[in-house]
Structures are given as C-alpha cells and as structure tokens.
Amino acid sequence: MSPAMTLAANEASEHRPLIITLFACFVVATLFITVWAGRQTKDAADFYAGGRSFSAFQNGLAVSGDYMSAASFLGIAGAIALFGYDGFLYSIGFLVAWLVALLLVAEPLRNSGRYTMGDVLAYRMRQRPVRTAAGTSTIVVSIFYLLAQMAGAGVLVSLLLGITSDAGKILIVGLVGVLMIVYVSIGGMKGTTWVQMVKAVLLIGGTILITFLVLLKFNFNISDLLGKAAENSGKGAAFLEPGLQYGATGTSKLDFISLGIALVLGTAGLPHILIRFYTVPNAKAARKSVNWAIGIIGGFYLMTIALGFGAAALISQDEIIASNPSGNTAAPLLALHLGGVDSAWGAILLATISAVAFATILAVVAGLTLASSSSFAHDIYANVIRKGQATEKEEVRAARLATIGIGAVSILLGALARDLNVAGLVALAFAVAASANLPTILYSLFWKRFTTQGALWSIYGGLIVAVGLVLFSPVVSGDPKAMFPDVDFAWFPLKNPGIISIPFGFLMGWLGTVLSKEEPDAGKYAELEVRSLTGTGAH
C-alpha cells in the first residue's frame, strides 16, 4: 500500500465508526427522500419531469447539483494539484459552456419538447428513425458520463476504507450502481431532483469550508498560496503557466484545443442537463434556472482554485500520485492535511468531505440514469417499438427496467475505468454529446431546410466518429493510465476527439440534408419556430 493510502487508511481505521455513520446517514436520508417522492409519482409527467412543479431556483440548484459531479470535485482538484494552470482550464471550460446552453438551447428546448431531446427532433422529422437515433445517442453519452462517476466512487471509498484490492474496488462500484438503480426506479425525476438539491447544498457548503481553511492557512493571501503551490510542486514557475500538461508537444497542444472545444460545446448536448429544462412550468423559469445554475456553479469553480492549488501547496506530489495516479483523491487528502494528519479533527474533515463527494456521485449517477432510461422508454419503447400505443403505466415500467440494464452496463465499464482521471472521462462524454446531439438540436431549432436524413447522419455520424476515436485513443490502450494499459491499439494520438468529431457531426448534418430528396415541411418548421420562441402550445 502506498504511503498516502496507508495514511488515509490509518486515519479511516481509527475513526471508521464515524465515517460509516456519516455515509449511512446520507444514504438513509436520500433513500427516505426517494421513497417519499416515489409515493407522489403518479404518472409519466411526474416520473420524467417531476410534474413540472419545481421553481426556477429549485431547478437551478438541482441543475448545479447535476452538473457539479465527481469530475468537478475530485477530478479538477486533482488535475490542478498535478498540473497547475493546465488543470484549472477544466474549471473555465465547464463554466463557459453554460453560456452556450443559456443563449441557444434552454428556452427553445423547454418550449419545444415534453420529456426528452427526441421530442424536439421528432416534431418536424419522421418519428421512428429520429427517436431511435436520439435514444441511442442519449444512452451512449450517459454511459460515458457514468463511467467517470463510478471511477470516482471506487477511488473515494477505497481511500476511506483502506481497500486496495481490485475486487474490493469493483465491489464498491457495484454498490454505487445498485443505489443508483434504487433511486431512479423508485423516485423518478421528483426523487432525483430533491437528492440533487440536497447534494448541491452539501457540496457548496463543504467546498466553502475547505476554501476558508486553505485561505486561513495562508492568511487569505492568494499570492502566497500560489507561490507555495509552485514551490511544493517541484516545477517552479512553470506550474502557474500554460503548457505543463498540454504544451510539451504539438500533439498535446492539439489535445488541449480539442478538450476546450468539447468542454465549451458539450454541456448544451448533455442529456441529463437537457431533461432538467422540462421540470419547470415554462420557458421563463427554464431561463431563470440556468441563471441560478451559472451563479452557483461559477462560485464553485472559483473555489476549485483553493482546492487544487491548496492540495499542491500542502501535500507532496508523490503523496497525491501514490494515492491515485490521476490525482482523484487530492481533495479528500487536502481535508485530512488541513485538519491535522494525526488528529480526530483531520479524520472528521476527511470523512465529511468524502461523504459530500460520495453524495455528489450518487446524485449525478441518478440524473444520468434517469436521462438514459427516460429516453429508452419514451423514445424507443413507446414511440418506436410500440408505435405510440403504450400506456403511461407501461412506459414508466419500461423506464424502470431500462434503469436496471443501464446500471448493469455502467457497473461493468466503471470497474474497467477505475484508475482514469474522472475529469478526463467526463470530457469524453462532453465530446460525444457535442458531436452527436448539439448539431442536431441546433439544426432542428434554427435551420428550416433540415431533414430527417440530416438528423440521422448528424447523430450517427458524430456518435460513431467520436466513440470510434476514443476506442483507438490513449484513453483505452497504449498508456500506463489507460483502461487496458498492457495492450496498444491506439493509432489516434489525442485523448479527446472533439476537434475532429464535433465539426464532423455538423458537417454530416449539413451533408445529409443537402443530399436528401425529402422536402422539409415548412409548416411544421414555422410551428416549431413560433413554439420555441414564444412557448405557445408548450406542455
């Protein structure tokens, strides 16, 4: 066992009853919320959209809870702790992405659909092929995102309980998957939304506490904090400048551009974020909820400076890497060091921050699973397999069964991805979402000539290229931190495919449309335009 793992495990073993109690309290509390919400879930609108009963502030809180994932809390803190300025670029990208969602997607999407992205596309296209494509894309993107959360859960609980065996870590991933299935199948959107709101409050509270303690350590002098981080990193001034992770070669610079494009454009195509716009009563509330989310998320990402650079300043690089090669445990280790490595206060802080991170993971996986199971049930089962003849009860039952299937796949893939940096994994989900979903949504909302063939080419083209390039990238093989480090079939040199797959998705949407013999329905587009801009006829 590494020194850092030994340190945290020793602290955990001395105070294990406290740690288990904190975890148990959160799990029991959220299960109670889920069961309570489940009893109020009476129809499909309740299961998919929480009865559209949430206020703009509540939805903004839930959106931020859905968005501030394990990647934000664990992955970004680790990336900054190891790579300084280059790690902080994740924070900037994740935040700027909300402007695209606010300005282009939130309001028109809320006005145009009922429960899923497929509703918007099917409004003026041929229902069955477009809904199949939208459902497939939603499930693939959600599973990519779920990988990151599962990996984060495995790392986090292993650190606390001192589990070092691969079998133990896989068991933890399985446990998270089971909890996720229970949350979604019982609580639906109402339960998931309340869990996300509670989690957002806990995460912001925990981050404010750590930020305050870090700044207190340096007498609230950020310059001293950054200087100490640069010195302790062993990389000097280079730690505070661009290029440590993405500047050594031409390929890494290209990887950085690819990552930036994926982060900024990905949010507006993420299924679990898109379905949140349907939980509010109208488009005005959707827009306001995005404003609330931007404020909450912006404050959080500013505080990641203290989390990441604080870890770099107070913990040696060797200790961070020994605990987890990708730095995913930097934030919990920082809590331990701030409280005192050998003190009860250190153990309490470690347990509290880890419980908050675990809460983060559970809430996000519930949102992701709900998005993918809803799309399967509403788009593929109800409208493709049953051709619109399914009752609401049958549709909700299909969603609950899909939850089990998606949970099983996520557990299997999460076990393989347990050693990868979770921020990097989420960036892959962003790239796939921006390649397959975003072009189709924008073309459908704003291009009169767009056809069914264009939508299919855009979704499948972007999806196949994005996933294909990931499979043959250093994320999967040919790298010590890859999913399969002992084999090498990585002929694509970049870790993020966005720079190629996102333009390809837009290109295929355009090409499919101009080569299509189908005449677009001008009347339907006019209806969609009025509806998306004014809300007339919105559900």
C-alpha positions in Angstrom: 0.0 0.0 0.0 1.3 3.5 -0.9 2.3 5.9 2.0 -0.7 8.2 1.2 -3.1 5.3 1.1 -1.7 4.0 4.3 -2.0 7.4 5.9 -5.6 7.9 4.9 -6.5 4.2 5.7 -4.9 4.5 9.2 -6.9 7.6 9.9 -10.0 5.9 8.5 -9.5 2.8 10.6 -9.2 4.8 13.8 -12.4 6.7 13.1 -14.2 4.1 10.9 -17.4 4.2 13.0 -17.6 7.9 12.4 -17.0 7.5 8.6 -19.5 4.7 8.3 -22.1 6.7 10.3 -21.7 9.7 8.0 -22.1 7.6 4.9 -25.0 5.7 6.3 -26.8 8.9 7.4 -26.5 10.3 3.9 -27.6 7.1 2.2 -30.6 6.7 4.5 -31.6 10.4 4.2 -31.6 10.2 0.4 -33.4 6.9 0.3 -36.1 8.5 2.6 -36.4 11.4 0.1 -36.6 9.0 -2.8 -39.3 6.8 -1.2 -41.3 10.0 -0.3 -41.0 11.3 -3.8 -41.8 7.9 -5.3 -45.2 7.9 -3.5 -46.0 11.2 -5.2 -45.0 9.9 -8.6 -48.4 9.1 -10.2 -47.9 9.4 -13.9 -45.3 9.8 -16.7 -45.1 13.6 -16.3 -44.2 13.0 -12.6 -41.6 10.3 -13.4 -40.0 12.1 -16.3 -40.4 15.8 -15.4 -41.3 15.9 -11.7 -44.8 17.1 -12.6 -43.1 20.4 -13.9 -43.6 21.6 -10.3 -40.1 23.0 -9.5 -39.4 26.7 -9.2 -36.6 28.4 -11.1 -34.4 28.5 -8.0 -35.1 24.9 -7.1 -34.3 23.7 -10.6 -31.2 25.9 -10.8 -30.0 24.3 -7.6 -30.8 20.8 -9.0 -29.1 21.6 -12.3 -25.9 22.7 -10.4 -26.2 19.6 -8.3 -26.4 17.5 -11.5 -23.5 19.3 -13.2 -21.0 19.6 -10.3 -20.1 16.0 -10.5 -17.2 13.8 -9.2 -15.3 15.3 -12.2 -15.6 18.8 -10.7 -14.9 18.0 -7.1 -12.4 15.2 -7.4 -11.1 15.3 -11.0 -10.5 19.1 -11.3 -8.9 19.4 -7.8 -6.6 16.5 -8.8 -5.8 18.0 -12.2 -4.9 21.4 -10.7 -2.9 19.7 -7.9 -0.8 17.8 -10.5 -0.7 20.3 -13.5 -1.4 23.7 -12.0 -2.7 26.2 -14.6 -3.5 23.5 -17.2 -5.7 21.7 -14.7 -7.6 24.9 -14.0 -8.6 25.0 -17.7 -11.2 22.3 -16.9 -13.0 24.8 -14.5 -13.0 27.5 -17.1 -14.3 25.2 -19.8 -17.1 23.7 -17.7 -18.3 27.2 -16.7 -18.1 29.0 -20.1 -20.1 26.1 -21.5 -23.2 27.3 -19.7 -23.4 30.4 -21.9 -24.0 28.2 -24.9 -26.7 26.3 -23.0 -28.3 29.6 -21.8 -28.2 31.6 -25.1 -29.0 28.8 -27.6 -30.7 25.9 -26.0 -32.5 26.3 -22.7 -35.6 28.3 -23.6 -36.4 26.9 -27.1 -35.9 23.3 -25.8 -38.3 23.8 -22.9 -40.9 25.2 -25.3 -40.5 22.5 -28.0 -40.4 19.2 -26.1 -42.2 17.2 -23.4 -39.7 14.9 -21.8 -36.6 14.2 -24.0 -34.4 15.5 -26.7 -36.2 13.1 -29.1 -39.4 15.1 -28.7 -37.8 18.2 -30.2 -36.3 16.3 -33.2 -39.5 14.3 -33.8 -41.7 17.4 -34.0 -40.8 18.1 -37.7 -39.0 14.8 -38.7 -40.1 11.2 -39.2 -40.7 9.9 -35.7 -39.4 6.4 -35.6 -35.9 6.7 -37.1 -35.2 10.1 -35.3 -36.4 8.8 -31.9 -34.2 5.7 -32.3 -31.2 7.8 -33.1 -31.9 10.2 -30.2 -32.4 7.4 -27.7 -29.2 5.6 -28.8 -27.2 8.8 -28.5 -28.6 9.7 -25.1 -27.8 6.2 -23.7 -24.2 6.3 -25.1 -23.4 9.8 -23.8 -24.9 8.9 -20.4 -22.9 5.7 -20.1 -19.7 7.7 -20.9 -20.5 10.2 -18.1 -21.5 7.4 -15.7 -18.0 5.8 -16.1 -16.5 8.9 -14.5 -18.8 8.8 -11.5 -18.3 5.1 -11.0 -14.5 5.6 -11.2 -14.7 8.4 -8.6 -16.8 6.3 -6.3 -14.3 3.4 -6.4 -11.4 5.6 -5.6 -13.1 7.6 -2.9 -14.5 4.7 -0.8 -11.3 2.7 -1.3 -9.3 5.5 0.2 -11.6 5.8 3.2 -11.9 2.1 4.0 -8.3 1.2 3.1 -9.4 -1.1 0.3 -6.5 -1.8 -2.1 -7.6 -5.0 -3.9 -9.1 -4.7 -7.3 -12.0 -7.0 -6.2 -12.8 -4.6 -3.4 -12.9 -1.6 -5.7 -15.1 -3.4 -8.2 -17.5 -4.3 -5.3 -17.7 -0.6 -4.4 -18.6 0.3 -8.0 -21.3 -2.3 -7.9 -22.7 -0.9 -4.7 -23.0 2.6 -6.2 -24.7 1.1 -9.2 -27.3 -0.7 -7.1 -28.0 2.5 -5.1 -28.4 4.4 -8.4 -30.9 1.9 -9.7 -32.9 2.1 -6.5 -33.0 6.0 -6.6 -34.2 6.2 -10.1 -36.6 3.3 -10.3 -38.4 4.4 -7.1 -38.1 8.2 -7.1 -38.2 9.1 -10.7 -37.5 12.8 -11.5 -39.0 14.1 -8.3 -36.8 12.0 -6.1 -33.7 12.6 -8.2 -34.3 16.4 -8.2 -34.6 16.6 -4.4 -31.5 14.4 -3.9 -29.6 16.8 -6.3 -30.7 19.9 -4.4 -29.6 18.4 -1.1 -26.3 17.4 -2.6 -25.7 20.8 -4.2 -26.1 22.5 -0.7 -23.8 19.9 0.9 -21.1 20.3 -1.9 -21.1 24.1 -1.8 -21.0 24.0 2.0 -18.1 21.6 2.1 -16.2 23.5 -0.6 -16.7 26.8 1.2 -15.3 25.2 4.4 -12.2 23.8 2.7 -11.6 27.1 0.8 -11.9 29.0 4.0 -9.4 26.7 5.8 -6.9 26.8 2.9 -7.0 30.6 2.7 -6.8 30.9 6.5 -3.6 28.8 6.3 -2.1 31.5 4.0 -3.6 34.5 5.8 -6.0 35.0 2.9 -3.1 35.9 0.6 -3.7 34.1 -2.7 -0.3 35.1 -4.0 1.4 33.2 -1.1 -0.9 30.2 -1.8 0.1 30.1 -5.5 3.8 30.7 -4.7 3.8 27.8 -2.2 2.0 25.5 -4.6 4.5 26.3 -7.4 7.4 25.7 -5.0 6.0 22.5 -3.4 5.1 21.0 -6.9 8.8 20.8 -7.7 8.1 22.5 -11.1 8.5 26.2 -10.0 7.0 29.0 -12.1 6.1 26.5 -14.9 3.3 25.2 -12.5 1.5 28.6 -12.8 1.9 28.9 -16.6 0.2 27.2 -19.5 1.9 24.1 -21.0 2.7 21.8 -18.2 0.2 19.2 -19.4 -0.7 20.5 -22.8 2.4 22.2 -24.1 5.2 19.7 -24.4 4.5 18.6 -28.0 2.4 19.6 -30.9 0.1 16.7 -30.2 -0.6 17.8 -26.6 -1.3 21.4 -27.8 -3.8 20.0 -30.2 -5.3 17.8 -27.4 -5.8 21.0 -25.4 -7.7 22.7 -28.2 -9.8 19.5 -28.7 -10.5 19.4 -24.9 -11.5 23.1 -24.9 -13.9 22.7 -27.8 -15.5 19.7 -26.2 -16.0 21.4 -22.8 -17.5 24.6 -24.2 -19.9 22.9 -26.6 -20.7 19.7 -24.7 -23.0 21.0 -21.9 -25.7 22.1 -24.4 -25.9 18.5 -25.7 -25.8 16.6 -22.4 -29.0 14.5 -22.0 -29.2 14.7 -18.2 -28.9 18.5 -18.3 -31.3 18.9 -21.2 -34.1 17.0 -19.4 -33.8 19.3 -16.4 -35.3 22.1 -18.5 -38.6 20.2 -18.6 -39.0 20.1 -14.8 -40.1 23.8 -14.7 -43.5 25.2 -15.6 -42.4 27.4 -18.5 -39.6 28.7 -20.6 -39.0 31.8 -18.5 -38.4 29.6 -15.5 -36.0 27.4 -17.6 -34.0 30.5 -18.4 -34.0 31.8 -14.8 -33.0 28.3 -13.6 -29.9 28.4 -15.9 -29.1 31.9 -14.5 -29.2 30.5 -11.0 -27.1 27.5 -12.0 -24.5 29.7 -13.6 -24.2 31.7 -10.4 -23.9 28.7 -8.1 -21.6 26.8 -10.5 -19.4 29.9 -11.1 -18.9 30.3 -7.4 -18.0 26.6 -7.0 -15.4 26.6 -9.9 -13.7 29.7 -8.4 -13.3 27.7 -5.2 -11.6 24.9 -7.1 -8.6 27.2 -7.2 -8.3 26.8 -3.5 -8.9 23.0 -3.6 -6.4 22.3 -6.3 -3.6 24.8 -5.5 -4.2 24.1 -1.8 -3.5 20.4 -2.3 -0.4 21.3 -4.4 0.8 23.6 -1.6 0.2 21.4 1.4 0.7 17.8 0.0 3.7 16.5 -1.8 3.2 15.5 -5.5 4.5 12.0 -4.7 1.8 11.5 -2.0 -1.0 12.6 -4.3 0.2 10.4 -7.1 0.8 7.4 -4.8 -2.8 7.7 -3.5 -4.2 7.8 -7.0 -2.1 8.2 -10.2 -4.6 10.6 -11.7 -4.9 12.8 -8.6 -8.6 11.9 -7.9 -8.0 11.8 -4.1 -6.4 15.3 -3.8 -9.5 16.9 -2.3 -10.0 14.3 0.5 -6.3 14.3 1.2 -6.3 18.1 1.5 -9.2 17.8 4.0 -7.1 15.4 6.0 -4.0 17.6 6.0 -6.0 20.8 6.9 -7.5 19.1 9.9 -4.2 17.5 11.0 -3.0 14.2 9.8 -2.9 12.6 13.3 -5.9 14.3 14.8 -9.5 13.4 15.2 -10.4 16.8 13.5 -8.5 15.6 10.4 -10.4 12.4 10.4 -13.7 14.2 10.8 -12.9 16.6 8.0 -11.7 13.7 5.7 -14.9 11.7 6.5 -17.2 14.8 5.9 -15.6 15.8 2.6 -15.6 12.2 1.4 -19.3 11.8 2.4 -20.1 15.0 0.4 -18.1 13.7 -2.6 -20.0 10.4 -2.3 -23.3 12.4 -2.2 -22.1 14.1 -5.3 -21.6 10.9 -7.1 -24.9 9.3 -6.1 -26.9 12.4 -7.2 -25.2 12.7 -10.6 -25.5 9.0 -11.4 -29.2 9.1 -10.6 -29.6 12.1 -13.0 -27.7 10.3 -15.8 -29.5 7.0 -15.4 -32.9 8.8 -15.4 -32.0 10.6 -18.6 -31.0 7.4 -20.4 -33.8 5.3 -19.1 -36.4 8.0 -19.9 -35.1 8.3 -23.4 -35.2 4.5 -23.9 -38.8 4.2 -22.5 -40.2 7.4 -24.1 -38.4 7.5 -27.5 -37.5 3.9 -28.3 -40.1 1.7 -26.4 -43.2 3.9 -26.5 -42.8 5.6 -29.9 -40.7 3.1 -31.9 -41.4 -0.4 -30.6 -45.0 0.2 -29.5 -45.6 2.9 -32.2 -47.2 5.3 -29.8 -49.7 2.8 -28.4 -48.1 2.3 -25.0 -49.9 3.5 -21.9 -48.2 5.8 -19.5 -48.0 3.0 -16.9 -46.3 0.7 -19.5 -43.9 3.5 -20.4 -42.9 4.1 -16.8 -42.4 0.4 -16.2 -40.1 0.2 -19.3 -38.1 3.1 -17.9 -37.6 1.3 -14.6 -36.5 -1.9 -16.4 -34.1 0.2 -18.6 -32.6 1.6 -15.4 -31.6 -1.9 -14.3 -30.0 -2.6 -17.7 -28.1 0.7 -17.9 -27.0 0.3 -14.3 -25.5 -3.1 -15.1 -23.6 -1.8 -18.1 -22.3 1.2 -16.1 -21.1 -1.1 -13.3 -19.2 -3.3 -15.7 -17.5 -0.4 -17.6 -16.9 1.6 -14.4 -14.9 -1.3 -13.0 -12.6 -1.1 -16.0 -12.2 2.7 -15.8 -11.4 2.9 -12.0 -7.9 4.2 -12.5 -8.6 7.0 -15.0 -8.9 10.7 -14.1 -12.6 11.4 -13.7 -12.3 14.9 -15.2 -10.8 13.5 -18.4 -13.5 10.8 -18.6 -16.3 13.5 -18.3 -14.6 15.5 -21.1 -15.0 12.4 -23.3 -18.8 12.5 -22.6 -18.8 16.2 -23.4 -17.1 15.4 -26.8 -19.6 12.7 -27.7 -22.6 15.0 -26.7 -21.2 17.9 -28.7 -20.6 15.7 -31.7 -23.9 13.8 -31.9 -26.6 15.8 -30.0 -25.7 19.5 -30.3 -25.5 19.8 -34.1 -28.9 18.0 -34.4 -30.6 20.2 -31.8 -29.3 23.5 -33.3 -30.1 22.5 -36.9 -33.6 21.3 -35.9 -34.4 24.5 -34.0 -32.8 27.0 -36.4 -32.5 25.6 -39.9 -35.7 25.5 -42.0 -34.2 23.0 -44.6 -33.1 20.4 -42.1 -34.4 16.9 -42.9 -34.7 13.5 -41.2 -31.7 12.2 -43.2 -29.7 15.2 -42.0 -30.7 14.4 -38.4 -29.8 10.8 -38.7 -26.4 11.4 -40.4 -25.6 14.1 -37.8 -26.4 11.9 -34.8 -25.0 8.6 -36.0 -22.0 10.2 -37.8 -21.0 12.3 -34.8 -21.6 9.4 -32.4 -19.7 6.8 -34.4 -16.7 9.0 -35.1 -16.4 10.3 -31.5 -16.7 6.8 -29.9 -14.5 5.2 -32.5 -11.7 7.7 -32.0 -12.0 7.3 -28.2 -11.7 3.5 -28.6 -8.4 3.9 -30.6 -7.0 6.7 -28.3 -4.5 6.5 -25.4 -7.6 6.6 -23.0 -8.3 3.0 -23.8 -4.9 1.5 -24.6 -1.2 2.2 -25.1 -0.8 4.3 -21.9 0.1 3.4 -18.3 -3.2 5.1 -17.2 -5.4 3.6 -19.9 -8.3 1.2 -19.4 -6.1 -1.6 -20.9 -2.5 -0.5 -20.2 -0.9 -3.8 -21.3 -2.1 -3.6 -24.9 -1.6 -0.9 -27.6 -4.0 -0.3 -30.4 -4.1 3.5 -30.0 -3.5 4.8 -33.5 -5.4 8.1 -32.8 -2.9 10.3 -30.8 -5.4 12.6 -29.0 -7.1 11.8 -25.7 -10.2 13.9 -26.6 -11.7 13.5 -30.1 -13.7 16.8 -30.1 -11.5 18.7 -32.6 -12.4 16.1 -35.3 -15.8 14.6 -34.2 -17.7 17.9 -33.4 -17.1 19.5 -36.8 -17.8 16.1 -38.4 -21.2 16.0 -36.7 -22.1 19.4 -38.0 -20.8 18.5 -41.5 -22.8 15.3 -41.6 -26.0 17.1 -40.6 -25.5 19.6 -43.4 -24.4 16.9 -46.0 -27.3 14.6 -45.1 -29.7 17.5 -45.6 -28.4 18.8 -48.9 -28.2 15.2 -50.4 -31.7 14.3 -49.1 -34.6 14.0 -51.6 -37.1 14.7 -48.8 -38.9 18.0 -48.9 -38.9 19.6 -45.4 -42.3 20.5 -44.0 -42.2 24.4 -44.0 -45.5 24.5 -42.0 -44.1 22.3 -39.3 -40.9 24.3 -39.0 -43.0 27.5 -38.8 -45.0 25.9 -35.9 -41.8 24.8 -34.2 -40.2 28.3 -34.6 -43.3 30.0 -33.1 -43.5 27.5 -30.3 -39.8 27.5 -29.4 -39.7 31.3 -29.3 -43.0 32.1 -27.6 -44.0 29.0 -25.7 -47.4 28.8 -27.5 -48.6 25.2 -27.2 -45.8 24.1 -24.9 -46.5 21.3 -22.5 
